[in-house]
Amino acid sequence: MNKRKVYLVQVNTSFGRSTFLPYSVGLLQAYAQSIPELDQAYEFHLECIRSSLADVAARIVAPDVLGL
C-alpha cells in the first residue's frame, strides 16, 4: 500500500541569535503517528520556512495533505 504524503510546514521565527524548531507541527506529527491507523497510512514530512518560499515549495512533492 502506498502511503499518502502529508507535509506540515511551519514558519520559523528567530529572535536575536536564537532560532526555533518547528515544534507545533512536530507535535501534530507525533500525535498522528501514535495512532497506528494513521501511522500506517501516511508518510509525514516536516518543513520549516527559514529560507525562501520557493526553496520550501521545491521540496514539497505531490502532497496529499498540506498543512500550513
C-alpha positions in Angstrom: 0.0 0.0 0.0 1.3 3.4 -0.9 1.3 5.9 1.9 -0.3 9.3 1.4 2.1 12.1 1.8 1.5 14.7 4.5 3.6 17.9 4.5 3.4 20.0 7.6 5.0 23.5 7.1 5.8 26.0 9.8 7.2 29.4 9.5 10.4 29.6 11.5 11.0 32.6 13.8 14.2 34.0 15.0 14.9 36.3 17.9 18.4 37.7 18.0 20.7 34.7 17.6 18.1 32.1 18.7 16.2 30.1 16.1 13.3 27.9 17.0 12.4 24.5 15.7 9.1 23.6 14.1 7.7 22.4 17.5 3.9 22.7 16.8 4.0 20.7 13.6 6.3 18.2 15.2 3.7 17.7 18.0 1.0 17.2 15.4 3.1 14.6 13.6 4.0 12.8 16.8 0.4 12.6 17.8 -0.8 11.4 14.4 2.0 8.7 14.4 0.8 7.5 17.8 -2.4 6.3 16.2 -1.5 3.0 14.4 -4.0 3.5 11.5 -2.6 7.0 10.7 1.0 5.9 11.1 0.4 3.0 8.6 -1.5 5.1 6.1 0.5 8.4 6.0 4.1 9.4 5.4 5.0 12.6 7.2 7.3 15.4 6.1 8.2 18.4 8.2 9.2 21.7 6.5 10.4 24.8 8.2 10.4 28.1 6.3 13.8 29.5 7.1 14.8 30.4 3.6 12.8 31.5 0.5 9.3 30.1 -0.1 10.5 28.9 -3.5 13.1 26.6 -1.8 10.4 25.1 0.5 7.9 24.7 -2.3 10.5 22.8 -4.4 10.9 20.2 -1.6 7.1 19.6 -1.5 6.4 16.8 -4.0 2.9 15.6 -4.8 1.3 16.2 -1.4 -2.0 14.6 -0.5 -2.3 16.8 2.6 -0.5 20.2 3.1 -0.7 21.8 6.5 0.5 25.4 6.8 
